[in-house]
Amino acid sequence: MNHTPEAVAAAERWTAHNYHPLPVVIAEADGAWVTDVDGKRYLDFLAGYSALNFGHRHPDLIAAAHAQLDRVTLTSRAFIHDQFAEFCQGLTELTGKDLILPMNTGAEAVETAIKVARKWGYQVKGVRQGAAKIIVMAGNFHGRTTTIISFSDDPDAHDDFGPYTPGFVTVPYGDLDALAAAIDTDTVGVLVEPIQGEAGVLVPPHGYLAGVRELCTANNVLMLADEIQSGLGRTGETFACDHERVVPDMYIMGKALGGGIVPVSAVAADRDILGVLKPGEHGSTFGGNPLACAVGTAVIDLLKTDEFQTRSRELGEHLHTGLAKLIGAGVTAVRGRGLWAGVDIDPAVMTGREASVALMAHGVLAKDTHGTTIRLAPPLTITAEEIDWALEQFAAVLEGN
Ligand SMILES: Cc1ncc(COP(=O)(O)O)c(C=O)c1O
């Protein structure tokens, strides 16, 4: 019996329609593969938008979670628990920063970065109260809170949710001259995705991140790197900023930090920046909870081996070589870095949604963005053979089979 239509209808019946999911109902997952309620297997080429960099149910991460479930799972930050220091220390070592502030979702980490940058602006830089300005990039995606969508230029994310939070100025992504022109004495931060994921995996021109770094340093402005999707191995380095040997003032992390098990996000910065926060000024009941920290520490241990960064680099080459062969055969352009790609489908052939649905029928799960682009971001545990198989399915879909 086919259980999928009934399960899809039930999900539609009981939820707000704030997503348009593919009609697949997943019941189990392991590594790079998921199985639906009817027993059909799919290769996961989205990996929870990079939250599953280590694959589904990585044994080390599951073991860490299980062990912690049997001990203590939540204390709130009113008390200190025995997993907290190890996680935060591990993340300072990974980022090279002095201090960590853990939260849960990516949007909360971005909100944290905004608040810290503003407070730093008033208390350290000496900006006039209420005048602090943060420069953001056109095409950005940083989450869904009211402040964050205030500076989104995506009408779906932005429109009808006002009144909007002021204090943000948008410049074109990749344009250093525009950034230089927008910075003034009230500017406290530049918030940038080192690669814009949601916008279609847009890689800025080489030298851009180094240029942002230079402008920020020269003008006493904080460089806030949103590495929520690009970080933790996805692009073939621990952080996407590493490709240009750039060290931002603040790393904003999320997604894969929770190992695909729990929502874990964090910001990392030096003491002169994160030290502006005093007790009571910012926080979260669940941020830095024992389960999150235990899983987060296991994630950091995986990243320390460099295995996943290396896999992403090497298999990313393999993926991009294969994708390049599809250009002209239903694909107009491919971008990306490591095991991360934005593939533009020729609108004359099919829409991005149609391509995602057809890929699903062929056993590959991926998702479209902005009409014609398909985002590919498989778990970093995927093999070359699995990539080849997915590329064959992609070619078949584009040929209309
Ligand atoms: C670059 C970036 N920042 C922030 C977020 C928001 O993260 P979350 O959905 O966990 O709030 C996302 C999510 O896709 C993202 O890609």
The ligand as a MOL file (V3000), in Angstrom:
LIG
                    3D

  0  0  0     0  0            999 V3000
M  V30 BEGIN CTAB
M  V30 COUNTS 16 16 0 0 0
M  V30 BEGIN ATOM
M  V30 1 C 23.2940 31.9600 5.9490 0
M  V30 2 C 22.1490 31.6580 6.8730 0
M  V30 3 N 21.9640 32.4200 7.9580 0
M  V30 4 C 20.9650 32.1800 8.8160 0
M  V30 5 C 20.0600 31.1630 8.6020 0
M  V30 6 C 18.9250 30.9440 9.5660 0
M  V30 7 O 19.1060 29.7800 10.2890 0
M  V30 8 P 17.8490 29.1230 11.0600 0
M  V30 9 O 16.9110 28.6280 10.0190 0
M  V30 10 O 18.4630 28.0220 11.8830 0
M  V30 11 O 17.2610 30.2090 11.9030 0
M  V30 12 C 20.2020 30.3620 7.4720 0
M  V30 13 C 19.2400 29.2790 7.1870 0
M  V30 14 O 19.1020 28.7880 6.0960 0
M  V30 15 C 21.2730 30.6160 6.5840 0
M  V30 16 O 21.4560 29.8800 5.4860 0
M  V30 END ATOM
M  V30 BEGIN BOND
M  V30 1 1 1 2
M  V30 2 1 2 3
M  V30 3 2 2 15
M  V30 4 2 3 4
M  V30 5 1 4 5
M  V30 6 1 5 6
M  V30 7 2 5 12
M  V30 8 1 6 7
M  V30 9 1 7 8
M  V30 10 2 8 9
M  V30 11 1 8 10
M  V30 12 1 8 11
M  V30 13 1 12 13
M  V30 14 1 12 15
M  V30 15 2 13 14
M  V30 16 1 15 16
M  V30 END BOND
M  V30 END CTAB
M  END
